[in-house]
Amino acid sequence: MVETEALFTVLAVLAIGLVTPGPNNVTCVVHAGVHGARANTPLIFGMVVGFLTVHLVSGLLVEEVQEDSLLWLCLHWFGLIFLGLIAMRILTLKPASIREAMDTDGFQSLLKLKDGSIPRLGFRTGVLMQFVNGKEWALVITMMRFALEGFGGGVVGILLIASITCTGGVAAMSLWSIGGGRLTGVVRDDVWGRRVLLVLGALMLLILAALVVRGP
């Protein structure tokens, strides 16, 4: 039986990772804008394989750490501090900052390219992107630290968490590929973007408070 707190933790971390612009969804938007949404199929498949690998490595690492060890305590406080920083960053992030970052990086101009300046990205790129994404590693390790026991622990628990996040990831990356321009418009909008960020930030703070009360 999966614990409710563990499930909410996984879903909240997943939502933050998928809704806010990052390497995976931005790559899907730009690549689909240049080569078409169907060209993202092998890229997304590679992302899933890489994402699953990150989950397995992170989960097995957490599983091997003794609960009464110093490393376990360090993972606990690292996770709390990391989630707290994410929550504060989301709550203080303004849509105007997102617009400025995207426009400065030439994001909108990349979407309009049709001359083949951006090469087709495939399965291997999708896999390798996950291994060099430090934010993803930190998120997954934190998620495993606080949710793995609630999912039953062991390889079964790791695979249960991975099945949820990978399913959500495929759905989200597909949506970003098909309607990326409209989705980025939501987080760039002063009203709707701010609402989305406030909801995600508040949700993360609630989960953080519950984890602090529970203790190591």
C-alpha positions as CSV (number, residue, x, y, z in Angstrom):
1,M,0.0,0.0,0.0
2,V,1.5,3.3,-1.1
3,E,1.5,6.0,1.6
4,T,-0.4,9.2,0.7
5,E,2.5,11.5,1.8
6,A,5.0,9.6,-0.4
7,L,2.6,9.8,-3.4
8,F,2.0,13.5,-3.0
9,T,5.8,14.1,-2.7
10,V,6.5,12.3,-6.0
11,L,3.6,14.0,-7.8
12,A,4.7,17.5,-6.5
13,V,8.3,17.1,-7.5
14,L,7.2,15.7,-10.9
15,A,4.9,18.6,-11.5
16,I,7.6,21.2,-10.7
17,G,10.1,19.4,-13.0
18,L,7.6,19.2,-15.9
19,V,5.7,22.5,-15.7
20,T,8.7,24.8,-15.3
21,P,11.0,25.3,-18.3
22,G,14.1,23.1,-18.2
23,P,16.5,21.2,-20.5
24,N,14.0,18.4,-21.5
25,N,10.9,20.4,-22.2
26,V,12.7,23.3,-23.9
27,T,14.6,20.9,-26.1
28,C,11.3,19.2,-27.1
29,V,9.7,22.6,-27.9
30,V,12.6,23.8,-30.0
31,H,13.2,20.5,-31.8
32,A,9.5,20.1,-32.6
33,G,9.3,23.7,-33.8
34,V,12.1,23.0,-36.3
35,H,11.5,19.4,-37.4
36,G,7.9,18.7,-36.4
37,A,6.4,17.0,-33.4
38,R,6.9,13.4,-34.8
39,A,10.6,14.0,-34.9
40,N,10.6,14.1,-31.1
41,T,9.5,10.4,-30.8
42,P,13.1,8.9,-30.6
43,L,14.3,11.8,-28.5
44,I,11.5,11.4,-25.9
45,F,12.1,7.6,-25.9
46,G,15.8,8.3,-25.1
47,M,14.8,10.7,-22.4
48,V,12.6,8.0,-20.8
49,V,15.5,5.4,-20.8
50,G,17.9,7.9,-19.3
51,F,15.3,9.1,-16.8
52,L,14.6,5.5,-15.8
53,T,18.4,4.9,-15.4
54,V,18.7,7.9,-13.1
55,H,15.9,6.6,-11.0
56,L,17.4,3.1,-10.7
57,V,20.8,4.4,-9.7
58,S,19.4,7.0,-7.3
59,G,17.0,4.5,-5.7
60,L,19.6,1.8,-5.3
61,L,22.0,4.4,-3.7
62,V,19.4,5.5,-1.2
63,E,18.4,1.9,-0.5
64,E,21.9,0.9,0.4
65,V,22.4,3.7,2.9
66,Q,21.9,2.7,6.5
67,E,19.1,4.7,8.2
68,D,21.2,5.4,11.3
69,S,24.3,6.5,9.4
70,L,25.7,10.0,8.9
71,L,25.2,9.7,5.1
72,W,21.4,9.1,5.7
73,L,21.2,12.2,7.9
74,C,23.1,14.2,5.3
75,L,20.8,13.0,2.5
76,H,17.8,14.0,4.7
77,W,19.0,17.5,5.3
78,F,20.2,17.9,1.7
79,G,16.8,17.0,0.5
80,L,15.0,19.4,2.9
81,I,17.3,22.3,2.0
82,F,17.0,21.5,-1.7
83,L,13.2,21.4,-1.6
84,G,13.2,24.6,0.4
85,L,15.3,26.4,-2.1
86,I,13.2,25.2,-4.9
87,A,10.0,26.3,-3.1
88,M,11.4,29.8,-2.5
89,R,12.7,30.1,-6.0
90,I,9.4,29.2,-7.5
91,L,7.5,31.6,-5.1
92,T,9.8,34.5,-6.0
93,L,10.1,33.7,-9.7
94,K,8.2,36.2,-11.9
95,P,6.8,35.5,-15.4
96,A,8.7,38.6,-16.6
97,S,12.0,36.9,-15.6
98,I,11.0,33.8,-17.6
99,R,10.1,35.9,-20.6
100,E,13.4,37.7,-20.4
101,A,15.4,34.5,-20.1
102,M,13.6,32.9,-23.0
103,D,13.9,36.0,-25.2
104,T,17.6,36.6,-24.3
105,D,18.4,33.0,-25.3
106,G,16.7,33.4,-28.6
107,F,14.1,30.8,-27.7
108,Q,11.3,32.3,-29.8
109,S,13.6,32.8,-32.8
110,L,14.7,29.1,-32.6
111,L,11.0,28.1,-32.8
112,K,10.8,29.9,-36.2
113,L,13.8,28.2,-37.8
114,K,13.0,25.9,-40.7
115,D,16.3,25.8,-42.6
116,G,17.9,22.8,-40.8
117,S,20.2,24.9,-38.7
118,I,19.3,22.7,-35.7
119,P,20.2,19.1,-36.4
120,R,17.8,16.2,-35.7
121,L,18.2,14.9,-32.2
122,G,17.6,11.2,-31.5
123,F,17.6,8.4,-28.9
124,R,21.2,8.8,-27.8
125,T,20.9,12.5,-27.2
126,G,17.7,11.9,-25.1
127,V,19.6,9.4,-22.9
128,L,22.8,11.4,-22.5
129,M,20.9,14.6,-21.6
130,Q,19.7,13.0,-18.4
131,F,23.1,12.1,-17.2
132,V,24.5,15.6,-17.3
133,N,21.4,17.3,-15.8
134,G,22.5,18.0,-12.2
135,K,19.1,19.4,-11.2
136,E,17.4,16.1,-12.3
137,W,19.8,14.0,-10.2
138,A,19.2,16.2,-7.2
139,L,15.4,16.0,-7.6
140,V,15.4,12.2,-8.1
141,I,17.7,11.5,-5.2
142,T,15.6,13.8,-3.0
143,M,12.4,12.1,-4.2
144,M,13.8,8.7,-3.5
145,R,15.0,9.7,0.0
146,F,11.6,10.9,1.1
147,A,9.2,8.7,-0.9
148,L,10.9,5.3,-1.5
149,E,10.0,3.8,1.9
150,G,6.4,4.9,1.4
151,F,6.3,2.9,-1.9
152,G,7.5,-0.2,-0.1
153,G,11.2,0.2,-0.7
154,G,13.5,-2.1,-2.7
155,V,13.5,-2.5,-6.5
156,V,9.7,-2.7,-6.5
157,G,9.4,0.7,-4.8
158,I,11.9,2.2,-7.2
159,L,10.1,0.9,-10.2
160,L,6.7,2.1,-8.9
161,I,8.1,5.6,-8.5
162,A,9.8,5.4,-11.9
163,S,6.6,4.2,-13.6
164,I,4.7,7.3,-12.3
165,T,7.4,9.8,-13.2
166,C,8.2,8.2,-16.6
167,T,4.5,8.1,-17.5
168,G,4.1,11.7,-16.5
169,G,7.3,12.6,-18.3
170,V,6.2,11.0,-21.6
171,A,2.8,12.7,-21.4
172,A,4.3,16.1,-20.6
173,M,7.1,15.9,-23.2
174,S,4.5,15.0,-25.8
175,L,2.3,18.0,-24.8
176,W,5.4,20.2,-24.9
177,S,6.2,18.9,-28.4
178,I,2.7,19.4,-29.8
179,G,1.7,22.6,-28.0
180,G,5.0,24.0,-26.7
181,G,4.4,27.5,-27.8
182,R,1.0,27.7,-26.0
183,L,2.4,26.0,-22.9
184,T,5.3,28.4,-22.6
185,G,2.8,31.2,-23.1
186,V,1.1,30.1,-19.8
187,V,4.2,30.4,-17.6
188,R,5.2,33.6,-19.4
189,D,1.8,35.3,-18.8
190,D,1.8,37.7,-15.9
191,V,-1.5,36.5,-14.4
192,W,-1.6,32.7,-15.2
193,G,2.1,32.2,-14.9
194,R,2.1,33.7,-11.5
195,R,-0.8,31.6,-10.4
196,V,0.9,28.4,-11.6
197,L,4.1,29.3,-9.8
198,L,2.3,30.2,-6.5
199,V,0.4,26.9,-6.5
200,L,3.5,24.9,-7.1
201,G,5.5,26.8,-4.5
202,A,2.8,26.5,-1.9
203,L,2.4,22.8,-2.5
204,M,6.1,22.3,-2.1
205,L,6.1,24.2,1.2
206,L,3.3,22.0,2.5
207,I,5.2,18.9,1.7
208,L,8.4,20.3,3.1
209,A,6.6,21.1,6.4
210,A,5.2,17.5,6.6
211,L,8.7,16.1,6.0
212,V,10.2,18.3,8.7
213,V,7.6,17.2,11.2
214,R,8.2,13.5,10.3
215,G,12.0,13.8,10.8
216,P,14.8,11.5,9.6
